[in-house]
Amino acid sequence: MICSALDVVGDTESAIHWYETNHDPSLRGGAYLIIYGLLQTLYLQQDAVRHIYEALELPFQPPDTLKRIRQVRNETVGHPTNIGRGQAFVFVVQMTVGVNGFEYHKHGADGSFSSHTVDLRELVHMQREAVLELLRIVCRALREEWWKHMKRFSETKLSALLQRPGDTSSRRCHRVSKGSMIMHSGIFTSVCWRKQLVTSRASSESDMMRSTGRA
């Protein structure tokens, strides 16, 4: 699960980076696609980060900013025609639609009304800051777990694992192989994470170079 989630975090970041560097503000249809796609991308990225926490059995406590972004997505892209099982309905104001944001009206079944302005670039900024902090927490937890593991087995010698009465060579090899897989699981997780960061950064730099005509 964790490597799949890390892959999604990188893919969604590439999509967000494309939004920041490529669009034609004169195309209304394209603006709708950007709005739908970007909000769904932010939603998907949040899910991926939550799944990283679940895979590592860490408590996930998203900040209010992510909850707000999730609410905007749900009300405008996820379920605009039927919010809360008929409790409210949303209309996106077409004349306000653009690649940088839009306005939407929320009508409640009880007759209530509210108007909301969405700044897409602000949502991107808020989510990036929140996601980075959540991933920093993951990195700190992995480092702490790794050092605990190192301390626990610092005095353990390989010969003690190999020397057991009645063991055959095949049994010893199987035990060492299994132990190595467990001991290196933390390294494997860390490598997946570092690889994803490098891949995401390289992709972002490549996209930026292409957009400026230098690649």
N, C-alpha and C positions, 0 to 999 in steps of 0.2 A: 504493500500500500504506500509506503513512504516514498519510494522512488517514483511511483506513478504520480503522487501528489506534488513532488518536487518538479517533475516534468511539466505538470499543468501550471505551476507557479511561473516557470520560465516562459512557457508558451503564451500565457495571458499577459505577461509583462511585455513580450514582443508585440502583441496586439495593441496594448496601451501605448507603447512607444510609437507605433505606426500612427495612431490617432494624433499624437502630439506633433508629428512631423509631416503628415500627408493628408490633405483634404482640399476640396474645392468648395468654398462657402457659397457659391452661386447655385449649387444644385440642391433643391429642396428634398428630392427623393433620396439623394445621397446622404443628406443630413439625417433623415429618418433612419436610414440603415446604420449610420454611425451611432445615433442615440441608442437604438435597440441593441446593436452589437457591443457598444462600449459598456452599457449598464449590465448586460449579461456577462461580459468578460469580468467586470469587477466582482459580480456575484459569484462566478465560478472560481475566481482566485481566492475569495474568502473561504469557500468550501474546501479548496485544496489545502489552505493553511490549517484549517480546523482538522482535516484528516491527518496532517503531519503530527499534530498534537495527539490525536487519538492513537496513531500508530506507535508513538513513543510513550503513551500513557501519561501525558502531561495534562494538567488542568487548563482548559481553554477558557479565557475570559476576554472576549473581544471588547474593545473600547466603544463608547457611544457613537463615535464617528462612523465606525463600520456598520453599526446597527442602523444609523440614519441612511447610509448609502443603500443598505439592503431594503429599507422601507421604500426609498425612491424607486428602486428597481421593481419591487413587488407591485407598487401602485401604478406605475406607468408602463412597464414592459411585461411583468409577470402576470398580473391579474387585474388589469384596469377595468374590465367590464363587470367584475363581480368580486368585490373586496369583502372579506369577512362573511361570505355566504349571504350576499345581498345587503350588507350593511352600508356599502358606499360604492360609488362609480366615478371613474376618472375620465376627463376629456383633456387631451393635449391641445393647447391653443396653437392652431396651425401658423398663424401670422408671426408667432414668436420662435418658431422652430429654426435652429441654426446649428452649425457644428460646434459652437461654444456653449450651447445651452438652450433652454426652452422654459415655457411656463405651462403649468397644468392646473385645472380646476377639479376640485373634489366635491362631489355632491353626496350627502348622506341620505339614507332612506328616511330619516327623521326630519328632513328638510334643511339640514345644516349645509353650509357652503364654506369652502376655504380655497384660497389661491396660493400657489407655491411657485417660486422661481428656482430653477435648477441651473447651477453653473458647473458644467461638466469638468472644466479644468480644475476647479476647486475640489470636486469629488476625487479626481485622479490624485491630486496633491495629498488630500487627507488620507486616502487609502494607502498610498505609497509609504507615507510616514508611519501609519499604523502597522502595516504588514512588515516593514523593516524592523520595527521594535519587537513584534511577535517572533520574527525569525531570529533576532538577536537573543531572545530568551531561550529559544531552542538550542542555539549554538552554545550558550552558557551551560545549559542542562547537559548537553552531550559531553562537554569538556569535564564537567564535574563527575559525571558517571564514569568517564574513561579513567580519570585519576583515582577514583574509588576502586575501580577494577585493578588498576596497576598496583595500588597499595595492598589490596587484598592478596594478590598473587606474587608480590615482590620476593617473598621468601620461599616460594614453591619451586622445587627443582624438577626438571623433566625426568630425571632418573627415578624419582619417587612415583611418577605416573606409570613408568614402564615396568617396574619390578613388582610383580604380583605373583604369588604362588599359583602354579597350574596354568599360567598364561601361555598361549601359543603366539607365534609371531604375528599371525593374522589378527588376533584379538588386540594385541598391543597397537598395531597400526590403526585399527578401527577406532580405538579409544583416543589415540593422539589426534587422528583426523577430526573426530567429533569435537574434541576439546578445542582444537584450533579454530573450528568454525564458530564456536561459542565465544571464544576470546576475541576473535576478530570481527564480531558482529558490529561492535561500536565503530571500528575503523571503517567497515563497509558503509555504514550510515554516513559517517563523516565524509568519505570519499564521494558518495552520491551527492551530498550537499555541496561540496566544493566544486564538483564537476558542473553542477547545475548553475552555480554562480558564474563560473568562467564562461559557460556556453551562453548564458543570458547576456553577460557583458559583451562578449564577442559579437553576438547577434545585434545588439544595440549599436555598437560602434560601426559595424558594417552597414546597417541601415542608415545611420547618420551620414556616413561617407557617401553612400549612393545618393541620398537626398541633396547633398551639396555638390554633386558632380565630380567628386574626387576619386571615386572608385570605378 
